[in-house]
Amino acid sequence: MDYVKRFQVKPGDKVNLKEIDASFRDRHKSHEHALAEIEVYNNKLRKLQYLLYAENKHSLLICLQGRDAAGKDGTINHVLATLNPQGCTVNGFKVPSTEEAAHDFLWRYHKAAPARGQVAIFNRSHYEDVLVVRVHDLVPKEVWSKRYDQINDFEKILHGNGTHILKFYLHIDADEQLKRFKKRIDDPRRQWKISESDYTERHYWDDYTRAFESAMEKCSTKQAPWFIIPANYKWFRNLAISRIIVETLDSLHMKMPDPTVDIKEIRKKYHEIRKKEGGGRPEKGN
Ligand code: ADP
């Protein structure tokens, strides 16, 4: 079964995160065991991004959401390492600035949406406005509850203009989060990542669960599906996300654009120049 089907929240489905195994790793026993497959998908991803860039018809928006320490940064590192940075942008969304807060909530996200031929990665996204905002009552319920429809309309507009949207919820369980917090405390190279809010937000675990479930139930659509990615194993998370991006880009049946010049004529000119310049250097090597 392809991973798009396997991990997608089908439009209209109920989501119960407690029932989903965050340690799932398909048929792979270990990272080493999965290495060959990871390499295959990374290579495919690289080629498909080149095609996306060359064809210049579609764009791709990847939204990453998850609890603290779920691995949003790690995923970006992995996906980006595969992509050509010329065709890719990354945007992280934090507490809105004064200017951002003075606009409608979608303004800052729309500005960062990908241009044709480009991939944009959102580290946190417009869903924060129905997640942290809902959990902490940052605006009244009558305001945030309307945002699900507004988000669906926004994503429909993007999709109608050639942007393919993939939204990934990185699913870790409470034990794994605590393990990762401990690692941050013990490893001086990770201590800078610790924030007070990681610990305070953990008290709201169940509220976040409900908020994530609502967002995925109300906003997983054909044009902008949500995927629940088992993320206790970082390498499986990376593999699953690469596979889903590859399967999605593959389904677009992109083609190399035709050359904008007459190749026969250009080849003739090239040979004329070589002849005139006395053959130049040998064609190969050197
Ligand atoms: P990271 O994304 O690496 O965790 P921070 O530790 O700076 O970065 O966290 C960013 C914070 O900004 C998070 O607590 C997140 O919930 C908050 N945030 C993002 N978008 C919004 C928003 N629209 N309204 C309020 N807070 C937001």
Residues whose N, C-alpha, C, O or C-beta is under 5 A from the ligand:
A	BS01	ADP	F93 K94 V95 P96 E128 D129 V132 S195
